[in-house]
Amino acid sequence: MSAILETQDLVTLIPWTFIAQICNLFIQVMLIKKFLFKPIREILEKRKAKADAEIGEAVKAREEAETMKLESVNEIKDEIGSMAMEIAGKVIEREVNATDHAKLIDEFINKVGDGA
């Protein structure tokens, strides 16, 4: 008979122990939330902000590179146009008037632009 009573004692629920265990669980959850999840969340937010900043800088750098590329292409076309006019003026051995000059530059730039 004593074995049956011991088994029953193991299965019974003691209210104060149950309340203490629930309180212990809530305390552990709150401590874990405060000391583990909060710092990890802060670290993840900092990493996200840093990644966003680096992506923004990369986009800005790419835009600047595209702008510089278009500027260096336009400058080269202008320089080549000027050189071509000088050469053409020497070959023709006459001074080219402003209208002819502009027309020749535009034609040359269009040809260079098609080949680039």
Backbone atoms as SQL, in Angstrom:
CREATE TABLE atoms (id INTEGER PRIMARY KEY, chain TEXT, resi INTEGER, resn TEXT, atom TEXT, x REAL, y REAL, z REAL);
INSERT INTO atoms VALUES
  (1, 'A', 1, 'MET', 'N', 0.798, -1.194, 0.000),
  (2, 'A', 1, 'MET', 'CA', 0.000, 0.000, 0.000),
  (3, 'A', 1, 'MET', 'C', 0.852, 1.274, 0.000),
  (4, 'A', 2, 'SER', 'N', 1.974, 1.220, 0.618),
  (5, 'A', 2, 'SER', 'CA', 2.794, 2.418, 0.687),
  (6, 'A', 2, 'SER', 'C', 3.333, 2.799, -0.696),
  (7, 'A', 3, 'ALA', 'N', 3.534, 1.828, -1.586),
  (8, 'A', 3, 'ALA', 'CA', 3.985, 2.122, -2.949),
  (9, 'A', 3, 'ALA', 'C', 2.926, 2.887, -3.704),
  (10, 'A', 4, 'ILE', 'N', 1.674, 2.578, -3.466),
  (11, 'A', 4, 'ILE', 'CA', 0.593, 3.278, -4.140),
  (12, 'A', 4, 'ILE', 'C', 0.518, 4.723, -3.662),
  (13, 'A', 5, 'LEU', 'N', 0.718, 4.956, -2.382),
  (14, 'A', 5, 'LEU', 'CA', 0.679, 6.310, -1.837),
  (15, 'A', 5, 'LEU', 'C', 1.831, 7.151, -2.378),
  (16, 'A', 6, 'GLU', 'N', 3.001, 6.550, -2.522),
  (17, 'A', 6, 'GLU', 'CA', 4.148, 7.285, -3.052),
  (18, 'A', 6, 'GLU', 'C', 3.909, 7.676, -4.500),
  (19, 'A', 7, 'THR', 'N', 3.306, 6.819, -5.273),
  (20, 'A', 7, 'THR', 'CA', 2.996, 7.122, -6.659),
  (21, 'A', 7, 'THR', 'C', 1.989, 8.252, -6.733),
  (22, 'A', 8, 'GLN', 'N', 1.024, 8.215, -5.849),
  (23, 'A', 8, 'GLN', 'CA', 0.036, 9.278, -5.840),
  (24, 'A', 8, 'GLN', 'C', 0.674, 10.608, -5.440),
  (25, 'A', 9, 'ASP', 'N', 1.639, 10.597, -4.557),
  (26, 'A', 9, 'ASP', 'CA', 2.312, 11.825, -4.157),
  (27, 'A', 9, 'ASP', 'C', 3.092, 12.434, -5.328),
  (28, 'A', 10, 'LEU', 'N', 3.662, 11.619, -6.189),
  (29, 'A', 10, 'LEU', 'CA', 4.399, 12.126, -7.336),
  (30, 'A', 10, 'LEU', 'C', 3.469, 12.771, -8.362),
  (31, 'A', 11, 'VAL', 'N', 2.260, 12.323, -8.469),
  (32, 'A', 11, 'VAL', 'CA', 1.330, 12.812, -9.472),
  (33, 'A', 11, 'VAL', 'C', 0.554, 14.034, -8.984),
  (34, 'A', 12, 'THR', 'N', 0.446, 14.225, -7.719),
  (35, 'A', 12, 'THR', 'CA', -0.366, 15.321, -7.196),
  (36, 'A', 12, 'THR', 'C', 0.278, 16.670, -7.509),
  (37, 'A', 13, 'LEU', 'N', -0.539, 17.678, -7.576),
  (38, 'A', 13, 'LEU', 'CA', -0.100, 19.025, -7.894),
  (39, 'A', 13, 'LEU', 'C', -0.189, 19.874, -6.627),
  (40, 'A', 14, 'ILE', 'N', 0.962, 20.446, -6.244),
  (41, 'A', 14, 'ILE', 'CA', 1.004, 21.303, -5.062),
  (42, 'A', 14, 'ILE', 'C', 0.870, 22.742, -5.555),
  (43, 'A', 15, 'PRO', 'N', -0.155, 23.442, -5.138),
  (44, 'A', 15, 'PRO', 'CA', -0.424, 24.781, -5.684),
  (45, 'A', 15, 'PRO', 'C', 0.722, 25.763, -5.485),
  (46, 'A', 16, 'TRP', 'N', 1.340, 25.814, -4.333),
  (47, 'A', 16, 'TRP', 'CA', 2.408, 26.786, -4.083),
  (48, 'A', 16, 'TRP', 'C', 3.643, 26.488, -4.940),
  (49, 'A', 17, 'THR', 'N', 3.941, 25.237, -5.131),
  (50, 'A', 17, 'THR', 'CA', 5.080, 24.877, -5.990),
  (51, 'A', 17, 'THR', 'C', 4.798, 25.267, -7.436),
  (52, 'A', 18, 'PHE', 'N', 3.573, 25.022, -7.854),
  (53, 'A', 18, 'PHE', 'CA', 3.182, 25.378, -9.221),
  (54, 'A', 18, 'PHE', 'C', 3.272, 26.892, -9.434),
  (55, 'A', 19, 'ILE', 'N', 2.798, 27.665, -8.491),
  (56, 'A', 19, 'ILE', 'CA', 2.865, 29.129, -8.585),
  (57, 'A', 19, 'ILE', 'C', 4.317, 29.593, -8.600),
  (58, 'A', 20, 'ALA', 'N', 5.167, 28.993, -7.766),
  (59, 'A', 20, 'ALA', 'CA', 6.585, 29.354, -7.725),
  (60, 'A', 20, 'ALA', 'C', 7.265, 29.029, -9.057),
  (61, 'A', 21, 'GLN', 'N', 6.912, 27.895, -9.662),
  (62, 'A', 21, 'GLN', 'CA', 7.501, 27.514, -10.947),
  (63, 'A', 21, 'GLN', 'C', 7.070, 28.473, -12.060),
  (64, 'A', 22, 'ILE', 'N', 5.804, 28.874, -12.054),
  (65, 'A', 22, 'ILE', 'CA', 5.317, 29.830, -13.054),
  (66, 'A', 22, 'ILE', 'C', 6.025, 31.176, -12.886),
  (67, 'A', 23, 'CYS', 'N', 6.163, 31.626, -11.638),
  (68, 'A', 23, 'CYS', 'CA', 6.880, 32.885, -11.381),
  (69, 'A', 23, 'CYS', 'C', 8.333, 32.780, -11.836),
  (70, 'A', 24, 'ASN', 'N', 8.962, 31.664, -11.553),
  (71, 'A', 24, 'ASN', 'CA', 10.343, 31.429, -11.970),
  (72, 'A', 24, 'ASN', 'C', 10.456, 31.486, -13.495),
  (73, 'A', 25, 'LEU', 'N', 9.522, 30.877, -14.178),
  (74, 'A', 25, 'LEU', 'CA', 9.523, 30.889, -15.645),
  (75, 'A', 25, 'LEU', 'C', 9.404, 32.308, -16.179),
  (76, 'A', 26, 'PHE', 'N', 8.475, 33.087, -15.644),
  (77, 'A', 26, 'PHE', 'CA', 8.311, 34.467, -16.094),
  (78, 'A', 26, 'PHE', 'C', 9.547, 35.304, -15.812),
  (79, 'A', 27, 'ILE', 'N', 10.162, 35.101, -14.657),
  (80, 'A', 27, 'ILE', 'CA', 11.389, 35.836, -14.327),
  (81, 'A', 27, 'ILE', 'C', 12.499, 35.484, -15.317),
  (82, 'A', 28, 'GLN', 'N', 12.636, 34.188, -15.639),
  (83, 'A', 28, 'GLN', 'CA', 13.652, 33.773, -16.599),
  (84, 'A', 28, 'GLN', 'C', 13.389, 34.366, -17.980),
  (85, 'A', 29, 'VAL', 'N', 12.144, 34.359, -18.406),
  (86, 'A', 29, 'VAL', 'CA', 11.800, 34.921, -19.714),
  (87, 'A', 29, 'VAL', 'C', 12.116, 36.408, -19.748),
  (88, 'A', 30, 'MET', 'N', 11.781, 37.135, -18.713),
  (89, 'A', 30, 'MET', 'CA', 12.057, 38.568, -18.665),
  (90, 'A', 30, 'MET', 'C', 13.562, 38.843, -18.667),
  (91, 'A', 31, 'LEU', 'N', 14.328, 38.058, -17.908),
  (92, 'A', 31, 'LEU', 'CA', 15.784, 38.240, -17.875),
  (93, 'A', 31, 'LEU', 'C', 16.407, 37.936, -19.235),
  (94, 'A', 32, 'ILE', 'N', 15.946, 36.868, -19.852),
  (95, 'A', 32, 'ILE', 'CA', 16.476, 36.510, -21.171),
  (96, 'A', 32, 'ILE', 'C', 16.126, 37.599, -22.186),
  (97, 'A', 33, 'LYS', 'N', 14.905, 38.080, -22.115),
  (98, 'A', 33, 'LYS', 'CA', 14.469, 39.128, -23.037),
  (99, 'A', 33, 'LYS', 'C', 15.300, 40.393, -22.862),
  (100, 'A', 34, 'LYS', 'N', 15.546, 40.761, -21.597),
  (101, 'A', 34, 'LYS', 'CA', 16.279, 41.998, -21.325),
  (102, 'A', 34, 'LYS', 'C', 17.766, 41.881, -21.644),
  (103, 'A', 35, 'PHE', 'N', 18.394, 40.801, -21.216),
  (104, 'A', 35, 'PHE', 'CA', 19.846, 40.692, -21.333),
  (105, 'A', 35, 'PHE', 'C', 20.324, 39.956, -22.584),
  (106, 'A', 36, 'LEU', 'N', 19.448, 39.287, -23.298),
  (107, 'A', 36, 'LEU', 'CA', 19.878, 38.557, -24.482),
  (108, 'A', 36, 'LEU', 'C', 19.251, 39.116, -25.750),
  (109, 'A', 37, 'PHE', 'N', 17.932, 39.191, -25.797),
  (110, 'A', 37, 'PHE', 'CA', 17.263, 39.612, -27.021),
  (111, 'A', 37, 'PHE', 'C', 17.464, 41.088, -27.326),
  (112, 'A', 38, 'LYS', 'N', 17.416, 41.939, -26.314),
  (113, 'A', 38, 'LYS', 'CA', 17.569, 43.373, -26.538),
  (114, 'A', 38, 'LYS', 'C', 18.953, 43.714, -27.103),
  (115, 'A', 39, 'PRO', 'N', 20.058, 43.219, -26.523),
  (116, 'A', 39, 'PRO', 'CA', 21.373, 43.509, -27.111),
  (117, 'A', 39, 'PRO', 'C', 21.529, 42.925, -28.522),
  (118, 'A', 40, 'ILE', 'N', 20.995, 41.739, -28.743),
  (119, 'A', 40, 'ILE', 'CA', 21.105, 41.144, -30.072),
  (120, 'A', 40, 'ILE', 'C', 20.326, 41.967, -31.081),
  (121, 'A', 41, 'ARG', 'N', 19.152, 42.422, -30.697),
  (122, 'A', 41, 'ARG', 'CA', 18.345, 43.258, -31.592),
  (123, 'A', 41, 'ARG', 'C', 19.078, 44.553, -31.917),
  (124, 'A', 42, 'GLU', 'N', 19.727, 45.156, -30.915),
  (125, 'A', 42, 'GLU', 'CA', 20.486, 46.384, -31.144),
  (126, 'A', 42, 'GLU', 'C', 21.649, 46.145, -32.097),
  (127, 'A', 43, 'ILE', 'N', 22.345, 45.030, -31.920),
  (128, 'A', 43, 'ILE', 'CA', 23.462, 44.697, -32.810),
  (129, 'A', 43, 'ILE', 'C', 22.962, 44.511, -34.238),
  (130, 'A', 44, 'LEU', 'N', 21.846, 43.811, -34.392),
  (131, 'A', 44, 'LEU', 'CA', 21.290, 43.595, -35.734),
  (132, 'A', 44, 'LEU', 'C', 20.843, 44.905, -36.372),
  (133, 'A', 45, 'GLU', 'N', 20.271, 45.802, -35.598),
  (134, 'A', 45, 'GLU', 'CA', 19.861, 47.101, -36.135),
  (135, 'A', 45, 'GLU', 'C', 21.072, 47.913, -36.577),
  (136, 'A', 46, 'LYS', 'N', 22.154, 47.885, -35.790),
  (137, 'A', 46, 'LYS', 'CA', 23.378, 48.591, -36.174),
  (138, 'A', 46, 'LYS', 'C', 23.965, 48.017, -37.461),
  (139, 'A', 47, 'ARG', 'N', 23.973, 46.694, -37.566),
  (140, 'A', 47, 'ARG', 'CA', 24.496, 46.061, -38.780),
  (141, 'A', 47, 'ARG', 'C', 23.643, 46.421, -39.988),
  (142, 'A', 48, 'LYS', 'N', 22.323, 46.459, -39.798),
  (143, 'A', 48, 'LYS', 'CA', 21.422, 46.820, -40.899),
  (144, 'A', 48, 'LYS', 'C', 21.664, 48.262, -41.322),
  (145, 'A', 49, 'ALA', 'N', 21.811, 49.160, -40.355),
  (146, 'A', 49, 'ALA', 'CA', 22.066, 50.570, -40.672),
  (147, 'A', 49, 'ALA', 'C', 23.396, 50.722, -41.413),
  (148, 'A', 50, 'LYS', 'N', 24.405, 49.988, -40.971),
  (149, 'A', 50, 'LYS', 'CA', 25.710, 50.056, -41.633),
  (150, 'A', 50, 'LYS', 'C', 25.620, 49.525, -43.060),
  (151, 'A', 51, 'ALA', 'N', 24.913, 48.415, -43.248),
  (152, 'A', 51, 'ALA', 'CA', 24.750, 47.852, -44.594),
  (153, 'A', 51, 'ALA', 'C', 23.979, 48.814, -45.492),
  (154, 'A', 52, 'ASP', 'N', 22.929, 49.436, -44.963),
  (155, 'A', 52, 'ASP', 'CA', 22.170, 50.408, -45.746),
  (156, 'A', 52, 'ASP', 'C', 23.037, 51.594, -46.138),
  (157, 'A', 53, 'ALA', 'N', 23.875, 52.054, -45.223),
  (158, 'A', 53, 'ALA', 'CA', 24.768, 53.177, -45.514),
  (159, 'A', 53, 'ALA', 'C', 25.774, 52.798, -46.597),
  (160, 'A', 54, 'GLU', 'N', 26.325, 51.596, -46.514),
  (161, 'A', 54, 'GLU', 'CA', 27.291, 51.157, -47.524),
  (162, 'A', 54, 'GLU', 'C', 26.631, 51.002, -48.889),
  (163, 'A', 55, 'ILE', 'N', 25.407, 50.512, -48.914),
  (164, 'A', 55, 'ILE', 'CA', 24.684, 50.392, -50.185),
  (165, 'A', 55, 'ILE', 'C', 24.431, 51.779, -50.767),
  (166, 'A', 56, 'GLY', 'N', 24.037, 52.721, -49.913),
  (167, 'A', 56, 'GLY', 'CA', 23.819, 54.096, -50.375),
  (168, 'A', 56, 'GLY', 'C', 25.086, 54.717, -50.934),
  (169, 'A', 57, 'GLU', 'N', 26.213, 54.485, -50.260),
  (170, 'A', 57, 'GLU', 'CA', 27.492, 55.002, -50.747),
  (171, 'A', 57, 'GLU', 'C', 27.875, 54.370, -52.078),
  (172, 'A', 58, 'ALA', 'N', 27.613, 53.080, -52.228),
  (173, 'A', 58, 'ALA', 'CA', 27.939, 52.401, -53.485),
  (174, 'A', 58, 'ALA', 'C', 27.098, 52.939, -54.631),
  (175, 'A', 59, 'VAL', 'N', 25.824, 53.177, -54.375),
  (176, 'A', 59, 'VAL', 'CA', 24.953, 53.736, -55.423),
  (177, 'A', 59, 'VAL', 'C', 25.432, 55.134, -55.801),
  (178, 'A', 60, 'LYS', 'N', 25.772, 55.932, -54.795),
  (179, 'A', 60, 'LYS', 'CA', 26.267, 57.287, -55.054),
  (180, 'A', 60, 'LYS', 'C', 27.571, 57.251, -55.856),
  (181, 'A', 61, 'ALA', 'N', 28.473, 56.358, -55.499),
  (182, 'A', 61, 'ALA', 'CA', 29.747, 56.236, -56.218),
  (183, 'A', 61, 'ALA', 'C', 29.516, 55.808, -57.667),
  (184, 'A', 62, 'ARG', 'N', 28.564, 54.889, -57.870),
  (185, 'A', 62, 'ARG', 'CA', 28.270, 54.451, -59.236),
  (186, 'A', 62, 'ARG', 'C', 27.694, 55.601, -60.061),
  (187, 'A', 63, 'GLU', 'N', 26.812, 56.392, -59.461),
  (188, 'A', 63, 'GLU', 'CA', 26.247, 57.536, -60.170),
  (189, 'A', 63, 'GLU', 'C', 27.325, 58.557, -60.526),
  (190, 'A', 64, 'GLU', 'N', 28.244, 58.798, -59.587),
  (191, 'A', 64, 'GLU', 'CA', 29.345, 59.720, -59.858),
  (192, 'A', 64, 'GLU', 'C', 30.242, 59.192, -60.974),
  (193, 'A', 65, 'ALA', 'N', 30.492, 57.896, -60.969),
  (194, 'A', 65, 'ALA', 'CA', 31.318, 57.300, -62.023),
  (195, 'A', 65, 'ALA', 'C', 30.646, 57.437, -63.384),
  (196, 'A', 66, 'GLU', 'N', 29.327, 57.225, -63.435),
  (197, 'A', 66, 'GLU', 'CA', 28.601, 57.384, -64.693),
  (198, 'A', 66, 'GLU', 'C', 28.666, 58.829, -65.176),
  (199, 'A', 67, 'THR', 'N', 28.533, 59.772, -64.246),
  (200, 'A', 67, 'THR', 'CA', 28.605, 61.187, -64.606),
  (201, 'A', 67, 'THR', 'C', 29.991, 61.534, -65.145),
  (202, 'A', 68, 'MET', 'N', 31.020, 61.043, -64.439),
  (203, 'A', 68, 'MET', 'CA', 32.388, 61.304, -64.892),
  (204, 'A', 68, 'MET', 'C', 32.641, 60.670, -66.252),
  (205, 'A', 69, 'LYS', 'N', 32.105, 59.497, -66.479),
  (206, 'A', 69, 'LYS', 'CA', 32.284, 58.812, -67.763),
  (207, 'A', 69, 'LYS', 'C', 31.664, 59.626, -68.885),
  (208, 'A', 70, 'LEU', 'N', 30.467, 60.132, -68.657),
  (209, 'A', 70, 'LEU', 'CA', 29.809, 60.934, -69.684),
  (210, 'A', 70, 'LEU', 'C', 30.542, 62.241, -69.932),
  (211, 'A', 71, 'GLU', 'N', 31.121, 62.851, -68.824),
  (212, 'A', 71, 'GLU', 'CA', 31.882, 64.087, -68.980),
  (213, 'A', 71, 'GLU', 'C', 33.134, 63.843, -69.791),
  (214, 'A', 72, 'SER', 'N', 33.937, 62.622, -69.362),
  (215, 'A', 72, 'SER', 'CA', 35.197, 62.393, -70.080),
  (216, 'A', 72, 'SER', 'C', 34.967, 62.077, -71.527),
  (217, 'A', 73, 'VAL', 'N', 33.775, 61.397, -71.870),
  (218, 'A', 73, 'VAL', 'CA', 33.450, 61.090, -73.274),
  (219, 'A', 73, 'VAL', 'C', 33.178, 62.388, -74.015),
  (220, 'A', 74, 'ASN', 'N', 32.373, 63.290, -73.407),
  (221, 'A', 74, 'ASN', 'CA', 32.059, 64.566, -74.070),
  (222, 'A', 74, 'ASN', 'C', 33.313, 65.412, -74.261),
  (223, 'A', 75, 'GLU', 'N', 34.193, 65.434, -73.263),
  (224, 'A', 75, 'GLU', 'CA', 35.426, 66.207, -73.387),
  (225, 'A', 75, 'GLU', 'C', 36.309, 65.648, -74.497),
  (226, 'A', 76, 'ILE', 'N', 36.389, 64.336, -74.589),
  (227, 'A', 76, 'ILE', 'CA', 37.209, 63.724, -75.626),
  (228, 'A', 76, 'ILE', 'C', 36.639, 64.026, -76.999),
  (229, 'A', 77, 'LYS', 'N', 35.307, 63.957, -77.130),
  (230, 'A', 77, 'LYS', 'CA', 34.682, 64.282, -78.419),
  (231, 'A', 77, 'LYS', 'C', 34.971, 65.732, -78.809),
  (232, 'A', 78, 'ASP', 'N', 34.893, 66.643, -77.854),
  (233, 'A', 78, 'ASP', 'CA', 35.181, 68.046, -78.146),
  (234, 'A', 78, 'ASP', 'C', 36.635, 68.231, -78.560),
  (235, 'A', 79, 'GLU', 'N', 37.522, 67.566, -77.836),
  (236, 'A', 79, 'GLU', 'CA', 38.945, 67.698, -78.159),
  (237, 'A', 79, 'GLU', 'C', 39.257, 67.108, -79.532),
  (238, 'A', 80, 'ILE', 'N', 38.678, 65.952, -79.824),
  (239, 'A', 80, 'ILE', 'CA', 38.897, 65.334, -81.134),
  (240, 'A', 80, 'ILE', 'C', 38.319, 66.216, -82.233),
  (241, 'A', 81, 'GLY', 'N', 37.164, 66.813, -81.962),
  (242, 'A', 81, 'GLY', 'CA', 36.564, 67.719, -82.944),
  (243, 'A', 81, 'GLY', 'C', 37.461, 68.908, -83.232),
  (244, 'A', 82, 'SER', 'N', 38.046, 69.474, -82.176),
  (245, 'A', 82, 'SER', 'CA', 38.949, 70.614, -82.364),
  (246, 'A', 82, 'SER', 'C', 40.188, 70.208, -83.160),
  (247, 'A', 83, 'MET', 'N', 40.740, 69.061, -82.818),
  (248, 'A', 83, 'MET', 'CA', 41.927, 68.581, -83.530),
  (249, 'A', 83, 'MET', 'C', 41.603, 68.312, -85.001),
  (250, 'A', 84, 'ALA', 'N', 40.432, 67.734, -85.241),
  (251, 'A', 84, 'ALA', 'CA', 40.047, 67.448, -86.623),
  (252, 'A', 84, 'ALA', 'C', 39.886, 68.739, -87.421),
  (253, 'A', 85, 'MET', 'N', 39.358, 69.757, -86.770),
  (254, 'A', 85, 'MET', 'CA', 39.193, 71.037, -87.471),
  (255, 'A', 85, 'MET', 'C', 40.543, 71.662, -87.800),
  (256, 'A', 86, 'GLU', 'N', 41.480, 71.555, -86.886),
  (257, 'A', 86, 'GLU', 'CA', 42.812, 72.090, -87.152),
  (258, 'A', 86, 'GLU', 'C', 43.455, 71.368, -88.330),
  (259, 'A', 87, 'ILE', 'N', 43.334, 70.049, -88.317),
  (260, 'A', 87, 'ILE', 'CA', 43.907, 69.259, -89.405),
  (261, 'A', 87, 'ILE', 'C', 43.208, 69.581, -90.717),
  (262, 'A', 88, 'ALA', 'N', 41.894, 69.655, -90.679),
  (263, 'A', 88, 'ALA', 'CA', 41.138, 69.959, -91.894),
  (264, 'A', 88, 'ALA', 'C', 41.502, 71.346, -92.414),
  (265, 'A', 89, 'GLY', 'N', 41.679, 72.287, -91.499),
  (266, 'A', 89, 'GLY', 'CA', 42.062, 73.644, -91.915),
  (267, 'A', 89, 'GLY', 'C', 43.422, 73.658, -92.578),
  (268, 'A', 90, 'LYS', 'N', 44.362, 72.852, -92.084),
  (269, 'A', 90, 'LYS', 'CA', 45.690, 72.803, -92.680),
  (270, 'A', 90, 'LYS', 'C', 45.645, 72.103, -94.029),
  (271, 'A', 91, 'VAL', 'N', 44.834, 71.067, -94.143),
  (272, 'A', 91, 'VAL', 'CA', 44.737, 70.337, -95.402),
  (273, 'A', 91, 'VAL', 'C', 44.104, 71.210, -96.475),
  (274, 'A', 92, 'ILE', 'N', 43.070, 71.882, -96.138),
  (275, 'A', 92, 'ILE', 'CA', 42.364, 72.721, -97.098),
  (276, 'A', 92, 'ILE', 'C', 43.170, 73.978, -97.384),
  (277, 'A', 93, 'GLU', 'N', 44.011, 74.368, -96.428),
  (278, 'A', 93, 'GLU', 'CA', 44.838, 75.566, -96.506),
  (279, 'A', 93, 'GLU', 'C', 44.008, 76.821, -96.694),
  (280, 'A', 94, 'ARG', 'N', 42.931, 76.804, -96.038),
  (281, 'A', 94, 'ARG', 'CA', 42.125, 78.015, -96.012),
  (282, 'A', 94, 'ARG', 'C', 41.443, 78.080, -94.658),
  (283, 'A', 95, 'GLU', 'N', 41.016, 79.213, -94.333),
  (284, 'A', 95, 'GLU', 'CA', 40.336, 79.379, -93.059),
  (285, 'A', 95, 'GLU', 'C', 38.876, 78.980, -93.229),
  (286, 'A', 96, 'VAL', 'N', 38.415, 78.179, -92.351),
  (287, 'A', 96, 'VAL', 'CA', 37.043, 77.707, -92.406),
  (288, 'A', 96, 'VAL', 'C', 36.181, 78.719, -91.654),
  (289, 'A', 97, 'ASN', 'N', 35.048, 79.108, -92.261),
  (290, 'A', 97, 'ASN', 'CA', 34.181, 80.073, -91.571),
  (291, 'A', 97, 'ASN', 'C', 33.420, 79.383, -90.447),
  (292, 'A', 98, 'ALA', 'N', 32.732, 80.148, -89.634),
  (293, 'A', 98, 'ALA', 'CA', 32.083, 79.625, -88.425),
  (294, 'A', 98, 'ALA', 'C', 31.006, 78.595, -88.750),
  (295, 'A', 99, 'THR', 'N', 30.260, 78.800, -89.799),
  (296, 'A', 99, 'THR', 'CA', 29.193, 77.858, -90.164),
  (297, 'A', 99, 'THR', 'C', 29.778, 76.521, -90.591),
  (298, 'A', 100, 'ASP', 'N', 30.804, 76.587, -91.466),
  (299, 'A', 100, 'ASP', 'CA', 31.452, 75.347, -91.903),
  (300, 'A', 100, 'ASP', 'C', 32.110, 74.641, -90.713),
  (301, 'A', 101, 'HIS', 'N', 32.710, 75.435, -89.860),
  (302, 'A', 101, 'HIS', 'CA', 33.380, 74.897, -88.683),
  (303, 'A', 101, 'HIS', 'C', 32.389, 74.109, -87.802),
  (304, 'A', 102, 'ALA', 'N', 31.250, 74.702, -87.494),
  (305, 'A', 102, 'ALA', 'CA', 30.247, 74.038, -86.659),
  (306, 'A', 102, 'ALA', 'C', 29.701, 72.791, -87.352),
  (307, 'A', 103, 'LYS', 'N', 29.489, 72.896, -88.660),
  (308, 'A', 103, 'LYS', 'CA', 28.955, 71.755, -89.413),
  (309, 'A', 103, 'LYS', 'C', 29.942, 70.583, -89.400),
  (310, 'A', 104, 'LEU', 'N', 31.208, 70.861, -89.627),
  (311, 'A', 104, 'LEU', 'CA', 32.222, 69.810, -89.628),
  (312, 'A', 104, 'LEU', 'C', 32.361, 69.167, -88.243),
  (313, 'A', 105, 'ILE', 'N', 32.316, 69.976, -87.202),
  (314, 'A', 105, 'ILE', 'CA', 32.421, 69.435, -85.835),
  (315, 'A', 105, 'ILE', 'C', 31.244, 68.517, -85.542),
  (316, 'A', 106, 'ASP', 'N', 30.045, 68.960, -85.886),
  (317, 'A', 106, 'ASP', 'CA', 28.860, 68.134, -85.628),
  (318, 'A', 106, 'ASP', 'C', 28.927, 66.809, -86.393),
  (319, 'A', 107, 'GLU', 'N', 29.341, 66.862, -87.643),
  (320, 'A', 107, 'GLU', 'CA', 29.452, 65.622, -88.428),
  (321, 'A', 107, 'GLU', 'C', 30.490, 64.685, -87.829),
  (322, 'A', 108, 'PHE', 'N', 31.616, 65.254, -87.437),
  (323, 'A', 108, 'PHE', 'CA', 32.673, 64.422, -86.884),
  (324, 'A', 108, 'PHE', 'C', 32.244, 63.802, -85.549),
  (325, 'A', 109, 'ILE', 'N', 31.605, 64.605, -84.694),
  (326, 'A', 109, 'ILE', 'CA', 31.150, 64.095, -83.398),
  (327, 'A', 109, 'ILE', 'C', 30.120, 62.997, -83.596),
  (328, 'A', 110, 'ASN', 'N', 29.238, 63.173, -84.558),
  (329, 'A', 110, 'ASN', 'CA', 28.241, 62.125, -84.832),
  (330, 'A', 110, 'ASN', 'C', 28.903, 60.835, -85.293),
  (331, 'A', 111, 'LYS', 'N', 29.918, 60.970, -86.144),
  (332, 'A', 111, 'LYS', 'CA', 30.629, 59.778, -86.616),
  (333, 'A', 111, 'LYS', 'C', 31.379, 59.106, -85.459),
  (334, 'A', 112, 'VAL', 'N', 32.023, 59.907, -84.613),
  (335, 'A', 112, 'VAL', 'CA', 32.756, 59.351, -83.472),
  (336, 'A', 112, 'VAL', 'C', 31.772, 58.731, -82.485),
  (337, 'A', 113, 'GLY', 'N', 30.627, 59.379, -82.275),
  (338, 'A', 113, 'GLY', 'CA', 29.620, 58.858, -81.366),
  (339, 'A', 113, 'GLY', 'C', 29.055, 57.532, -81.841),
  (340, 'A', 114, 'ASP', 'N', 28.900, 57.367, -83.156),
  (341, 'A', 114, 'ASP', 'CA', 28.385, 56.085, -83.691),
  (342, 'A', 114, 'ASP', 'C', 29.410, 54.980, -83.540),
  (343, 'A', 115, 'GLY', 'N', 30.660, 55.313, -83.606),
  (344, 'A', 115, 'GLY', 'CA', 31.702, 54.295, -83.504),
  (345, 'A', 115, 'GLY', 'C', 32.016, 53.915, -82.073),
  (346, 'A', 116, 'ALA', 'N', 31.637, 54.739, -81.097),
  (347, 'A', 116, 'ALA', 'CA', 31.986, 54.474, -79.690),
  (348, 'A', 116, 'ALA', 'C', 31.079, 53.485, -79.059);
